[in-house]
Amino acid sequence: RQKPNLDGVNVKLTSEQVEKLAALDENHSVSSDPTKEQAV
């Protein structure tokens, strides 16, 4: 999703910058996942 969004504002990132942004994604969710058992 980042690339299409950035194309719209004409931002240029180096491959190193893209790697740093990708490293920020820790796959955390702000809501519960109904397909997984939740701790009570």
Secondary structure, DSSP 4 states (H G I P E B T S, - for coil): -HHHHHHHHT----HHHHHHHHHT-----SS--TTSPPP-
